[in-house]
């Protein structure tokens, strides 16, 4: 994976270099997997399931970024970097971008409309991300 784009983001202060930490990485992956599992519980509202799945997607995307030795304070940017950090198809991270906008509407304006289709896509993409991130293997020190 070409990380030149990530290095360019460091140069313009959108990302920071930070040595990866295996314990932190493992914790993020475990947290993402727990939240994703909880998002599959049918008795929870769609909004609640969306929130859990979105949190899982963010945690696993951040884990991928951290595995490569970068950090970002921007949720949006963490998703945008998935093409470089995991090889995730651009179309799929755009779905995550749509979820990010939905989450922001809920968080800052108190309005969340989640379709069953968007929730399904979020869960499917997050499951795929978990596999991609786990396939990165242990952090090379």
C-alpha positions as CSV (number, residue, x, y, z in Angstrom):
1,X,0.0,0.0,0.0
2,X,1.3,3.4,-0.9
3,X,1.5,5.6,2.1
4,X,2.7,8.7,0.2
5,X,-0.7,10.2,0.6
6,X,-0.6,9.8,4.4
7,X,2.9,11.3,4.5
8,X,1.5,14.3,2.6
9,X,-1.3,14.6,5.2
10,X,1.4,14.8,7.9
11,X,3.2,17.6,6.0
12,X,0.0,19.7,6.0
13,X,-0.7,18.8,9.7
14,X,-3.8,16.7,9.1
15,X,-2.1,13.5,10.4
16,X,0.7,13.0,12.9
17,X,3.4,10.4,13.0
18,X,3.2,8.3,16.2
19,X,4.9,5.0,16.7
20,X,2.3,2.2,16.7
21,X,1.7,0.3,19.9
22,X,0.6,-3.3,19.9
23,X,-1.4,-3.1,23.1
24,X,-3.3,0.0,21.9
25,X,-3.9,-1.6,18.5
26,X,-5.2,-4.8,20.1
27,X,-7.5,-2.9,22.4
28,X,-9.0,-0.9,19.4
29,X,-9.6,-4.1,17.5
30,X,-11.2,-5.9,20.5
31,X,-13.4,-2.8,21.1
32,X,-14.5,-2.7,17.5
33,X,-15.4,-6.4,17.5
34,X,-17.4,-6.1,20.7
35,X,-19.4,-3.1,19.4
36,X,-20.0,-4.8,16.1
37,X,-21.3,-7.9,17.9
38,X,-23.6,-5.7,20.0
39,X,-24.8,-3.9,16.8
40,X,-26.2,-7.3,15.6
41,X,-28.6,-7.6,18.5
42,X,-32.0,-7.4,17.0
43,X,-33.8,-6.1,20.1
44,X,-31.9,-2.8,20.0
45,X,-33.3,0.1,18.0
46,X,-31.9,0.8,14.6
47,X,-30.5,4.0,15.9
48,X,-28.7,2.2,18.7
49,X,-27.4,-0.4,16.4
50,X,-26.2,2.3,14.0
51,X,-24.4,4.0,16.8
52,X,-22.7,0.8,17.9
53,X,-21.7,-0.2,14.3
54,X,-20.5,3.4,13.6
55,X,-18.3,3.3,16.7
56,X,-17.0,-0.1,15.7
57,X,-16.2,1.2,12.2
58,X,-14.3,4.2,13.6
59,X,-12.4,2.1,16.1
60,X,-11.2,-0.4,13.5
61,X,-10.4,2.3,11.0
62,X,-8.3,4.1,13.7
63,X,-6.6,0.8,14.5
64,X,-5.6,0.5,10.8
65,X,-4.2,4.0,10.9
66,X,-2.3,3.4,14.1
67,X,-0.9,0.1,12.8
68,X,0.9,2.2,10.1
69,X,2.2,4.7,12.6
70,X,-0.2,7.6,12.1
71,X,-2.7,9.3,14.3
72,X,-5.6,11.7,13.5
73,X,-8.0,13.6,15.6
74,X,-10.5,13.7,12.7
75,X,-13.0,11.0,12.4
76,X,-13.6,11.8,8.8
77,X,-10.0,11.6,7.9
78,X,-9.6,8.2,9.7
79,X,-12.2,6.9,7.3
80,X,-10.8,8.7,4.3
81,X,-7.4,7.0,4.9
82,X,-8.8,3.5,4.7
83,X,-8.0,3.2,1.0
84,X,-4.3,3.6,2.0
85,X,-4.3,1.7,5.3
86,X,-6.3,-1.3,4.4
87,X,-6.9,-1.2,0.6
88,X,-10.7,-0.7,1.2
89,X,-12.4,0.2,-2.0
90,X,-13.2,4.0,-2.3
91,X,-17.0,3.2,-2.8
92,X,-17.1,1.5,0.6
93,X,-15.3,4.3,2.5
94,X,-17.8,6.7,0.9
95,X,-20.6,4.7,2.6
96,X,-18.7,5.2,5.9
97,X,-18.6,9.0,5.0
98,X,-22.4,8.9,4.6
99,X,-22.6,7.2,8.0
100,X,-20.3,9.9,9.5
101,X,-22.6,12.6,8.2
102,X,-25.6,10.8,9.7
103,X,-23.8,10.5,13.0
104,X,-23.0,14.2,13.0
105,X,-26.6,15.1,12.4
106,X,-27.6,13.0,15.4
107,X,-24.8,14.2,17.6
108,X,-25.0,17.9,16.9
109,X,-28.6,18.4,15.7
110,X,-30.4,15.6,17.5
111,X,-31.7,14.2,14.2
112,X,-30.9,10.6,13.1
113,X,-32.6,8.8,10.2
114,X,-31.1,5.5,9.5
115,X,-32.4,3.2,6.8
116,X,-32.2,-0.6,7.3
117,X,-30.1,-0.7,4.1
118,X,-27.5,1.9,5.4
119,X,-27.3,0.0,8.7
120,X,-26.7,-3.3,6.8
121,X,-24.0,-1.7,4.6
122,X,-22.3,-0.2,7.6
123,X,-22.3,-3.6,9.4
124,X,-21.1,-5.4,6.3
125,X,-18.3,-2.9,5.6
126,X,-17.2,-2.9,9.2
127,X,-17.0,-6.7,9.2
128,X,-14.9,-6.5,6.1
129,X,-12.6,-3.9,7.8
130,X,-12.1,-6.2,10.8
131,X,-10.9,-8.9,8.5
132,X,-8.6,-6.5,6.6
133,X,-7.1,-5.0,9.8
134,X,-6.6,-8.4,11.4
135,X,-4.8,-9.6,8.3
136,X,-2.2,-6.8,8.8
137,X,-0.8,-9.0,11.5
138,X,1.3,-8.0,14.5
139,X,2.9,-4.5,14.5
140,X,6.4,-4.7,13.3
141,X,8.7,-3.1,15.8
